[in-house]
Amino acid sequence: AYEVTVTQPDGAPVTDATVNLVFSMPAMPSMNMPGMRSEALLTHQGAGRYRGTGQLEMSGTWSVLVTVSRGTEEIGRRTFSVIAK
């Protein structure tokens, strides 16, 4: 399960956005492993909290890109890494 909280700079919750997560792991040719990717679209649960589910194919370090948009306009993005066990 994934959860993201989206707020405006003043701390007010954003309740009308589309939130998408993209998890990626680069290819590891020395281990004969291709690159991997997983996406999850989150839905608003209230007070700026967005939730969704997904599954990562293996344990290890994944790069995560969170994109927040309204219609066709991107209003925010954040990247970070997570370690799946």
C-alpha positions in Angstrom: 0.0 0.0 0.0 1.2 3.5 -0.8 0.2 6.8 0.7 1.1 10.3 -0.2 0.0 13.6 1.4 -0.2 16.6 -1.0 -0.3 20.1 0.4 0.1 23.6 -0.9 3.0 25.8 0.2 0.9 27.2 3.0 0.1 23.7 4.3 -3.5 23.6 2.9 -4.4 20.1 1.6 -4.7 19.6 -2.2 -7.9 17.6 -2.7 -8.4 17.7 -6.5 -5.2 16.3 -7.9 -4.1 13.2 -9.8 -1.2 11.5 -8.1 0.9 8.9 -9.9 3.9 6.9 -8.5 6.5 5.4 -10.8 9.0 2.9 -9.3 12.0 2.0 -11.3 15.1 -0.2 -10.9 17.9 0.0 -13.5 19.1 -3.0 -15.4 21.9 -5.1 -13.9 23.6 -6.7 -16.9 26.2 -8.5 -14.7 23.3 -10.4 -13.0 21.4 -10.8 -16.3 18.5 -8.7 -15.0 16.6 -6.2 -17.2 15.4 -2.9 -15.8 12.1 -2.9 -14.0 9.2 -0.5 -13.6 6.0 -0.4 -11.7 3.3 2.3 -11.6 0.5 3.1 -9.2 -2.3 5.7 -9.5 -3.4 6.9 -6.1 -7.0 8.1 -5.2 -7.9 10.9 -2.8 -9.0 9.7 0.6 -9.6 13.1 2.3 -7.5 15.9 3.7 -4.9 15.8 0.9 -4.1 12.1 1.5 -3.9 9.9 -1.6 -3.7 6.1 -1.4 -3.2 3.2 -3.8 -1.7 -0.3 -4.0 1.0 -1.9 -6.2 3.6 -4.6 -6.1 7.3 -4.4 -6.7 8.9 -7.4 -8.5 11.8 -7.9 -6.1 13.6 -6.6 -3.1 16.3 -3.9 -3.4 16.6 -0.2 -3.9 14.0 1.4 -6.1 13.8 5.0 -7.4 10.4 6.6 -6.9 9.0 9.5 -8.9 5.8 11.0 -7.5 3.9 13.3 -9.9 1.0 15.5 -8.9 -1.1 17.1 -11.6 -4.4 18.9 -12.2 -5.8 18.2 -15.6 -2.8 18.4 -18.0 -0.8 20.7 -15.7 1.9 19.2 -13.5 1.8 21.0 -10.1 4.6 19.1 -8.3 7.0 16.2 -8.4 9.3 14.6 -5.9 11.9 11.8 -6.4 13.5 9.6 -3.7 14.6 6.0 -3.1 13.0 3.3 -1.1 14.4 -0.1 -0.1 12.0 -3.0 -0.5 12.6 -6.0 1.6 
